């Protein structure tokens, strides 16, 4: 199975992409739904929120009054951090429970509005970002959802910037037109990338690598950093270094568009012990020599070689 993190700013159109993926068989884990579940009446989560923000956040029936909570929790950075410190662990535990229940061979779709803010990107096989300009999102929130304009602005401002989202995006879905256009992008991504990626992980197959040399692309550095972070998440303390090396790491140099990542371990018994984790994480073993274990990306849209050396 592979795990796909879906994110984007509030009002960006994530629901259209999620619906498209779900219709094609994605196993959906909805962070917004989980966020509501963990603060329902009678839950420890709601009790903690009341203790932190006061009984004024409850309605007459004793349920959470979300606008009242938002007015307090998004008032400043300290209040927002306090909210997150209460809800994020609860959401994380429930998310893991649902993920563990996914059938073998699933494409697990984690619909996570605050994926970037929670520094969760390295823990997914692929991160998909739905992008819409902030002024368009503000208009949607106010005119379609009926949100107070100041509340909408504060929520947008409290979330990650477009630059921060782009830094973690393996798949960038532009929602500047009709919903049908966004859905078409999602269908193409499902058919041409997610299905092959899942099948390659299941079979332990690396995706084909391009060999033609092309002009330097500044995106190589961003991709290199994303993969470095992903590899660290997979190998943890078993490695002493994970770095982007090779031609694509040299600014301005033309190269075949393949990112090379060097992983340094203490000895080859450690390298061999990491093979399964790397394969399940999207980097199956493709060759083994006396001085290197070579893994490569199973993702047809991300051309990466991982060189594990002692």
C-alpha positions in Angstrom: 0.0 0.0 0.0 1.0 3.6 -0.3 0.0 6.6 1.7 -0.9 9.8 0.0 -1.2 13.1 1.9 -3.7 15.5 0.4 -3.5 19.1 1.6 -4.1 22.7 0.5 -5.3 26.0 2.0 -8.8 26.3 3.4 -11.2 26.8 0.5 -8.6 25.5 -2.1 -10.8 22.6 -3.3 -9.4 19.5 -1.6 -12.8 17.9 -1.5 -13.0 17.7 -5.3 -9.7 15.8 -5.4 -10.6 13.6 -2.5 -14.0 12.7 -4.1 -12.3 11.9 -7.4 -9.7 9.6 -5.7 -12.4 8.0 -3.5 -14.6 7.2 -6.5 -11.6 5.3 -7.9 -11.0 3.3 -4.8 -8.9 5.3 -2.4 -9.2 4.4 1.3 -10.1 7.7 2.8 -8.9 9.0 6.1 -10.4 12.4 6.7 -8.6 14.6 9.2 -11.5 17.1 9.4 -13.9 14.3 10.3 -11.5 12.9 12.8 -11.0 16.4 14.3 -14.7 16.5 14.9 -14.9 13.0 16.4 -12.1 13.6 19.0 -14.0 16.6 20.5 -17.5 15.3 20.5 -19.5 15.7 23.8 -18.1 13.4 26.5 -14.7 13.0 25.0 -11.4 13.8 26.8 -10.6 16.1 23.9 -13.6 18.4 24.5 -12.8 18.5 28.2 -9.3 19.6 27.5 -10.5 22.4 25.2 -12.9 23.7 27.8 -10.1 23.7 30.4 -7.9 25.6 28.0 -10.3 28.1 26.4 -13.2 28.3 28.9 -16.9 27.0 28.9 -17.8 29.8 26.5 -16.7 27.5 23.6 -19.7 25.2 24.3 -23.2 25.7 22.9 -26.4 25.3 24.9 -26.4 21.5 24.4 -22.9 21.2 25.7 -21.3 20.5 22.2 -18.4 22.5 20.8 -19.3 25.8 19.4 -16.7 26.0 16.6 -17.0 29.8 15.8 -16.6 30.6 19.5 -13.5 28.3 19.7 -12.1 29.8 16.5 -12.5 33.3 17.8 -10.3 32.4 20.8 -7.9 29.8 19.2 -7.0 31.9 16.2 -6.6 35.2 18.0 -2.8 34.8 18.3 0.0 32.3 17.8 0.1 31.2 21.4 -3.6 30.3 21.3 -3.3 28.5 18.1 -0.3 26.5 19.4 -2.3 25.6 22.5 -5.2 24.4 20.3 -2.9 22.3 18.2 -1.1 20.8 21.3 -4.5 19.4 22.4 -6.0 18.3 19.1 -3.0 17.0 17.1 -2.1 14.1 19.4 -5.7 13.0 19.5 -6.1 13.3 15.7 -2.8 11.5 15.2 -3.8 8.5 17.3 -7.2 8.1 15.6 -5.5 8.5 12.2 -3.1 5.7 12.9 -5.9 3.5 14.1 -7.8 4.0 10.8 -4.7 3.6 8.7 -3.9 0.3 10.4 -7.3 -1.0 9.4 -6.8 -0.3 5.6 -6.9 -3.4 3.4 -3.7 -4.7 1.8 -3.0 -3.0 -1.5 -4.8 0.2 -0.6 -4.0 3.7 -1.8 -4.6 5.4 1.6 -5.7 9.0 1.2 -5.0 11.2 4.2 -7.0 14.4 3.8 -5.0 16.7 6.1 -5.5 20.5 5.9 -2.6 21.2 8.3 -0.2 18.6 6.8 2.5 21.2 6.2 2.0 23.0 9.5 2.3 19.6 11.3 5.6 18.8 9.5 4.0 15.5 8.3 5.1 15.5 4.7 8.1 13.1 5.0 5.9 10.4 6.4 3.9 10.0 3.1 4.9 8.2 0.0 3.5 11.2 -1.9 2.1 14.6 -1.0 -0.5 16.2 -3.2 -1.2 19.9 -2.9 -4.3 21.6 -4.2 -3.6 25.2 -4.9 -5.8 28.2 -5.3 -4.8 31.9 -4.9 -5.6 33.3 -1.4 -8.0 36.0 -2.8 -10.1 33.3 -4.5 -10.2 31.2 -1.4 -11.3 34.2 0.7 -14.1 34.8 -1.8 -15.2 31.2 -1.5 -15.2 31.2 2.2 -17.2 34.4 2.6 -19.6 34.1 -0.3 -20.1 30.3 -0.5 -19.6 29.1 3.0 -21.0 32.3 4.7 -17.9 32.8 6.9 -17.2 36.1 8.5 -14.6 37.9 6.4 -12.2 38.6 9.3 -12.5 35.1 10.5 -11.7 33.8 7.0 -8.7 36.1 6.7 -7.3 35.0 10.0 -7.7 31.3 9.2 -5.9 31.8 5.8 -3.1 33.8 7.5 -2.7 31.1 10.2 -2.0 28.4 7.6 1.1 27.6 5.6 2.1 29.8 2.7 2.1 28.8 -0.9 5.9 28.6 -0.8 5.8 26.2 2.2 3.3 24.0 0.5 5.2 23.9 -2.8 8.3 22.9 -0.9 6.7 19.6 0.1 4.5 19.0 -2.9 5.2 15.9 -5.0 2.0 16.6 -7.0 0.7 20.1 -7.5 -2.9 20.4 -8.6 -3.9 23.8 -9.8 -7.5 24.8 -9.0 -7.8 28.1 -10.9 -10.7 27.0 -13.2 -13.8 24.9 -13.0 -14.2 22.0 -10.6 -14.3 19.7 -13.7 -10.8 20.8 -14.7 -9.5 20.0 -11.2 -11.2 16.6 -11.2 -9.6 15.9 -14.6 -6.1 16.6 -13.1 -6.9 14.2 -10.3 -8.0 11.4 -12.6 -4.8 11.7 -14.6 -2.7 11.7 -11.4 -4.6 8.6 -10.2 -4.2 6.6 -13.5 -0.7 7.7 -14.5 1.0 8.0 -11.2 -0.7 6.7 -8.1 -1.8 3.3 -9.5 1.6 2.6 -11.1 3.3 3.8 -7.9 1.3 1.4 -5.7 1.8 -1.5 -8.1 5.5 -0.9 -8.2 5.8 -0.8 -4.4 3.8 -4.0 -4.2 6.0 -5.8 -6.7 9.3 -4.2 -5.5 9.8 -2.6 -8.9 11.7 0.6 -9.6 10.2 3.1 -12.1 12.2 3.7 -15.3 14.9 6.3 -15.1 15.4 9.0 -17.7 18.9 9.1 -19.3 18.9 12.1 -21.6 20.7 15.2 -20.3 18.6 18.3 -19.9 19.2 21.9 -18.7 19.6 22.6 -15.0 16.2 22.7 -13.2 16.0 24.7 -9.9 13.3 22.2 -8.8 16.0 19.5 -8.4 17.2 21.1 -5.2 13.7 21.1 -3.7 13.1 17.6 -4.8 16.4 16.5 -3.3 15.5 18.1 0.0 12.1 16.4 0.0 13.6 13.0 -0.7 16.3 13.6 2.0 13.6 14.2 4.5 11.6 11.2 3.3 14.7 8.9 3.6 15.4 10.2 7.1 11.8 9.3 8.1 12.4 5.8 6.8 15.9 5.1 8.2 15.8 7.1 11.4 18.8 6.7 13.6 20.2 3.9 11.5 22.0 6.4 9.2 24.7 8.9 10.1 24.1 11.1 7.0 21.6 11.5 4.2 22.5 14.0 1.5 21.7 15.0 -2.1 24.7 14.3 -4.3 25.6 13.9 -7.9 25.0 16.0 -11.0 21.5 17.3 -10.0 22.9 18.7 -6.7 25.2 21.1 -8.6 23.6 24.4 -9.3 23.6 25.3 -12.9 24.8 21.9 -14.2 23.0 20.1 -17.0 22.2 16.5 -16.1 19.9 13.6 -16.5 16.9 14.5 -14.3 17.6 11.9 -11.6 18.2 12.9 -8.0 20.9 10.8 -6.3 20.7 10.5 -2.5 23.7 9.1 -0.5 22.9 7.3 2.8 25.8 6.6 5.1 25.5 3.7 7.6 27.9 2.1 10.0 28.2 -1.2 8.1 26.5 -3.3 5.5 24.5 -5.4 7.9 22.7 -2.1 8.7 22.2 -1.4 5.0 20.7 -4.8 4.5 18.4 -4.4 7.5 17.1 -1.2 6.0 16.2 -2.8 2.6 12.6 -3.7 3.6 11.8 -0.3 5.1 13.1 1.5 2.1 11.2 -0.8 -0.3 7.9 -0.4 1.6 8.6 3.4 1.7 8.8 3.5 -2.1 12.5 2.8 -2.8 13.0 -0.9 -3.7 16.5 -2.5 -3.9 17.7 -2.7 -7.5 21.3 -3.9 -7.0 23.8 -4.9 -4.4 27.6 -4.8 -4.6 30.5 -5.0 -2.1 30.5 -1.3 -1.5 26.9 -0.1 -2.1 23.3 -1.1 -1.9 21.4 0.8 -4.7 17.7 1.5 -4.3 15.5 3.5 -6.7 12.1 5.2 -6.6 9.0 3.2 -7.4 7.2 6.5 -8.2 7.0 7.1 -11.9 6.8 10.8 -11.3 9.9 11.1 -9.1 13.2 9.9 -10.4 15.5 9.0 -7.5 18.4 6.7 -6.8 19.4 6.0 -3.2 23.0 4.9 -2.6 23.4 3.2 0.8 27.1 3.0 1.7 29.0 2.0 4.8 
